[in-house]
Amino acid sequence: MSHIVFLLVPGVHLLDLAGPAQVFSSAAGFGHPYTLSYVAEQPQVTTAQGLPLVAGLDWPELGPGDLIVVPGWRVVTLADAPALGSATLKVLRDHHAGGGRVASVCAGAEALGRAGLLDGRRCTTHHDVQDELALRHPGAVVVRDVLFTADDRVITSAGIASGIDLALYLVATDHGPAAAARVAREMVVYARRNGHEPQSSAMLRHRSHLDDTVHRAQNLIDARFDRPLPLPALAAAVGVSERTLTRLFGRATGLTPLRYQQTLRLERAQHLISHGATVDAAARSVGFEDPRMLRRLRARTV
């Protein structure tokens, strides 16, 4: 039996907590030996979303097969993070020193840093506070733009949905990839992502603009990036000329519509290849008629 203990702090984000908890709970429902409990320094913790949670005050007895998870909380800067008592930080240190695992979601990495568990280890957190984490804990090796890291039984994730990826990774580590895949299907998670994959997909990286016409064009490309979408048809669909769409698209994203579509295809193909697909199979899956095009695009990113 593996005991999963969630350390709750004031302002904890619901999804940072609920995502990993759902993974381990679903795994337990499939017969894998997980039991969950929740500990805090006060009997009631109010989440960032305003929902009060009840937690235990006493830590259960933990062994090497157990895991402590620190979900993230709402914070502008890590320096403003809720205080954690010395006894709580000692529990984190002692559990790891005894062979146990510790994990964090989002800003929860700050708690591990305060416990001294990030020194000399690879770690990550939400992209908004990565630089601050590196400054506050100079001994840590902060890895940017990844979903999660695992180093010497210290597992950290970027935040929000990546906490699900972290938990699925741990289920796969404990019970094999088939067990994690079954949980992912149960949770209707489209695809379990690896830790080295970027925090922001191409869809998100090129969406930080305010041009409604370009957003509408991107919506169409996103929905059918694996199928032909000629520029005349795309421009007609959003109600502008081809020349105007190309100009607006380039100004908003730095890409042409075709290059944006290729970026989506390349990102999806890389994911498939990382999960065992051949280059030819991945190329066909994402809409390239000739696998040589995928090979050329991959070569440009090396």
N, C-alpha and C positions, 0 to 999 in steps of 0.2 A: 504494500500500500504506500503510495506517495501522497504526502500531505502538502497541499498547496495553500499557503497562507498569504492573504492580501493585506498589506499594511495601508490603512486608509488615513489620509490627512485631510484637514479642512479644505474645501474647494476642489476635492477630487473630481475629475471629469468622469461622467457616467460611462462613456464608451471606452475610455482607457481601462476602466474596471470591468465593465460588462463583457467586452469583447473576449479578453483572455478567459474570464470566468466561464463564459458560454462554451469555449473550446474544451476546457478541462471537464466541465459538467457533461457535455455531450460525449466526450471520450469515456467518462465514467458510465454513462448510460449504455455504451456499447460493451461494457464489461471490463474496461481497463481500470486498474486500481488507483483511482484518484479520490481524495476527499478534500473538500474545500472549507476554509474558515476565514474569518475576517477579524482583524485586530486593529485597534486604534488607541490613542493616548487619552481619549475621552469616550464615554459610552455612546454618544450620538455625533455623527459627522454630517454636515450639510454639504451636498455636492455643489459643483459650479452651476448646475442647472436648477438648484433650489430644492432638490429632493433630499430629505433627511434620511440617513442610514444609521442603523443600529449595529454596533460592533462590540466584540469582546475586548476586555482590558488585559486579559492574561494570555501570554503566549503558550501555545501547546508545546509539548516536548518534541523537538525536531531532531532528525537524523540525517545522515549523508544523502539519503534518497529523496529528501524533501526540498521544497522550493519556496522561497519568499519572493513575492511580486510587489513592487511599489508602483502603483498606477500614478499617472501624472495629475497635476492640478492646475487650476487657472492661475496664471501668474504673468505679469508683464516682464519682469526680470527674475532671474534665479535668486538674486540677492533678497528679493521680497518673499521668497518661499516660506511656507510655514515652518516654525521652529520644530525640531525633533529633539526629544530629550536624550541625554547621554545613555540612558538605559536602553532605549530603542536602537540607537546606533551600535551599541555593544552587541545586541542580539544579532544585528546584521553581520557584524564582524565575526562574532563567535560561530555563527552558523556556517559562514563560508570557511573559516579556519578549520571547522570540523568536517569538511568535505562536502557541505551542502551547496546548493545553487541559489543564487540571488538574481533577480531580474528587475528591470524597470521599463516603464512605458513613458515616453515623452519626458516631461520635467522631473519624473521620478528618478532620473539619473543623478540629480542633485543630491538626493538622499544617499545614494551609493557613494557619491563623491565625498560627502561629509563623513561617511563611515570609513573613508580611506580605501575603498575597494576599487577605485578607478586608477589608482597609481600604477603606472607601467602597463596598463591594459588598454586594448582597443575598446572604444565605446562610441555611442552616438546618442543623439537626442533630437528633438524637433529642430528644424532648420532655423527657426527664429532665434533660438538660444544656444546654438552650437558654439558660436564664438565666445559667448559669455562662459559657457561650461569650460572651454579650454583655458580661459583666463583665470577662472576661479579654482581650477584644479590643474595646475601646470604639469603635474606628473601623469595626467591622463593622455592617452593617444586618441584624440577625438577624430572619428572618421566621418566625413561629411557626405551627404547625399547618398546614404544607404538606408535600407529599411530597418535592419537590425544587425548587431554584432554579437559574437560569442567568443569570449576569451577567458580561459581558466575558470569556468563555472560562473562567470559574470556575464549576463546576457542583457543587452540594452536595446531599446527600439526607439524609432523616430517619433512615434506618437499616434494617437487615434487608431486608425485601422491597422497600422503596422503592429500594434499589440496583438492582433489576431494572427498575423504572420509569425510573430515570435512564439506564440503559444502553439501553433500548428507545428512549427519547427521542433519544439520540445516534445510534443506528442510523437512526431516522427523519430526523434532521437531515442525516445523511451520504448516505442512499440512498433517502429517501422513506418515507412511512407504510406503503406496501404491503410494503416489506422488513421493517419493524418488526412489522407484523401477521403476516407469515409466521413470523418468529422466535417471536412470542408463541404462535401456534398450535402450533408445534413443541414449545414448553416447557409447553404446556397451561396457559398463563396466561389466565384467563377474560377479562380486559379490561385493555388498557393504560390506566393512569390518568394523568391530566394532573398537572402540577406544582402546580396551584393547589388540588387536591383535599385534604381534611383528612387528617391522619395517622391518625386513628382514625375508623372508620366508626360509624354509629349503633348497629350491633350491639355494638361494643366500648364505646362511650361509656356505654351504659346497662347494662353487665354487671358493673360494679364493686360488686356486692353479694353477700350470702351466702345469699339466700333461695332454697332449692332449688325450691320450688313456682313461684316467678316465673321461674326459669331454665328450668324445663320448659315453662312457658307461652311464654316467648320462643323456645324451640327450635321449637315448633309454628308460631309466627308467622313466624319467620325462614324456615322451610321453605316457607311458602305465603303470603308477604306480598302476592302479586299476586292472591290469590283470596279470596272472602268467607270470613270466619271469625267467625261470630256468637259473642257473649259466652257464651250458654248452652252451646254446643258446646265452647268453649275451657275453660270452668270444669269441665264434666263430664270432659273429657279429662285434667285434672290433679287431679281428685278433690276439688274444693272448690266452695262455692256461688259464684254470680256476685258477691254482695256481698263475700264474703271475698277472692275473686281481685282485685276492683277495689281493695279496701283494701290488700292486700299489694303489688300491682303499683305503686300510687301511692307507697307508702312506700319501696319499693326503687328505683324509677326516676324518680319525679316525674311520671310519665305514666299515662294510662289505657291499657289494651291497644289500644284503637282508635287513640289518638294515637301509640302506638309503631309500629303498623302503618303509619299515614300517614307517619311520619317515615322509615321504610324505603322506602316508595314514593316519597316526595319525593326522597330522596337518589339512588335509582336513576334516577328521571326526570331529575334535574339532570345526571347523568352522561351519559345518552343524548342530551340536548339539547346538551351541550357537545361531543358527537361528531357533531353534524349532524342529529339527529332533530328533527322538528317537535314542538311542544307537544302537538298532538292525537295523534300517533303514540306519543310517550313516555307520555302518559296511558293510552292503550289498553294499552301494553306492561306497565305496572305495575299494571293492574287497576282504574283509574278508569273508570267507565262514562260519566261526564260530564267532559270536559276542563276545564270551568269550575272543578271542585274543585281540580285541579292548579294552575290559574292563581291561585286564592285562596290556596292554601298557599304558592306561590312568592312572592306579594305580601307575605305575612307575614314572610318572611325577608329582604326588602329593607331 
